[in-house]
Amino acid sequence: MRKIVPALVLLTFSSTARAQGGYPDEYALRPLQLPTGMVQLKVPVVVNLSEGAAASPVFIPFDLRLGLTDDLEMRIFHPVHGLCVSGHAKGCDHIYNDLGLGMLYSVMREQGVELSLLGAVEVTSFASPVLVRLDTGMAFKYVHAPFSVAAWPYVGIGLTHRDGNGDSINVPVEFAYELAPLTALFLESGLYGDAHDFGNSWHTPLGVGINYLLQHGVDMGAEFKLDDAVGNGAGGDAREFIFYFALRN
């Protein structure tokens, strides 16, 4: 499994096919889905900054998106750590232990509003016990220059070992504002909790970041995030710093 994803990345970016034109460079104004033939690889480096656990762990949950058609996008992602690079003593029980495969299918595009169906299968642990989840929901985005608002509400359903892999309600939200043609600010938040005890488990993260377009098809960005900013399920001091590159053909 460790060899499959890197090989797929190399194969994808070695292709000479070009994506359709018209995809905006401006971060805040980009549509929900990539057009036919476009590929994006995002490589974030996530550093835990929680008190008493600085850099424990450091991990790289890289994300690969592929525009199969103008209406259908496939995504290969990592729901937990991806590559965990800080070592066992710094919170990495495994170097590589999770993988997800997701799809977005567009059902509406009209006057800056997009709506898509979303689904994914997540393996959050390959190690025993193997933990598998199914995600199903919708994706929404409204773009009105110079800003956009997007949300991806979905239900996560535990398929194996449900005693520790139960169902969840998840509503990630992002607000993005284009400061200049090369620079955008974004705010990430949302609502998360146990589907069967939401009132006692809900929590809201809060992240603030900046995206800078280095050149056409190449982004660089950074974000500071409080994983459990407020809520009944808030875990207090849980924060992280994220630095990333994103490459598109």
DACORBEL-V578087 format. One line per field, one symbol per residue. burial: 1 if it has 9 or more other C-alpha atoms within 8 Angstrom, else 0. A space follows every 10 residues. Layout:
burial->???
This chain:
burial->0000000010 0010000011 0010111111 1011111111 1111111111 0011111111 1111111111 1111111110 1111111001 1100111111 1111111010 0111111111 1111110001 1111111111 1110011111 1111111111 1000111111 1111111110 0111111111 1111000100 1111111111 1110001111 1111111111 1111000111 111111111
